[in-house]
Structure formats: C-alpha cells, structure tokens
C-alpha cells in the first residue's frame, strides 16, 4: 500500500481493515469453559445461523406420530425426555455440517431430569424444535459432556 510520500507502508503501519494475516482458529475444547452452557462450535468458524437465537425464539416442540414414534422405537427415548434435555445445563449444541444439505441440523448433548445423558439431532421448523434423533450418549460423548459439566458446575 503506497502512502503519500511514495513509500510502501509496512504491515504494522496499515490500518486494521487492510491488515491481512492468519485467521485464528478456536478449538471447542479451549472455549468450553469460557462460553455459556449453551454454545456452538460451528458459529466460531463463521456460520451465521446462530442456534442461540433460534433456541431463544423457539415456542415449543414439533412432535407428530412420525417422529415421536420413531424416536421412541429406535432408542427407547420418550419425547418428554428429549424436551427435558433442552432445559437442563449444560446443553451443548453444534452445527451438523455433514447432514445439513436440505435443512440446518444441530447435534446436542444434554441430560434429562432423571439424569439420563442424551445425544440429540434436531432442526427448527419455524419457531418449533423438531427432534429427529435421540439416543443415549456413547462413551466419547459422555467423557466430553462430563468435562464440560465439570467446568460449568
């Protein structure tokens, strides 16, 4: 960038807007203790679809015979248990890149009032939360959730 004197400004003299440098990547592990109990890993990488706002604006849950029966039949998780997971802390949500081709999907770790630890996949239909899948957390998810819970509690 040339200045009025005709010399090129060094990178330290450039305004912050024109300065170029490596984008800082955040690891979710580093941030889990610094963020609120509800956080998303993907937002920190530039996704504009913020689950915080969508959860805050949600007015209820979208259950019909199709998804309620499917969730209960596959992993013996009742709709009420899924709903409880959204209201107990910590509730950890992240964007599901791989399965968000036709609609935005989110993965979450949460626990029920009976302390059942669940892995959930959900989307939003308008202002309603639609749970697509729910199951007990696997070992890796339980370990991660326990680490987050220790930092929150």
Secondary structure, DSSP 4 states (H G I P E B T S, - for coil): -B-TTSSBPPTTTS-TTT---PPPP--HHHHTTTS-SS--TTGGGT----HHHHHHH--EE---HHHHHHHHHHH---HHHHHHHHHSS--EEEE-STT-SSS--EEEEEE-TT--EEEEEEEEETTEEEEEEEEE--HHHHHHHHHHHHHH-
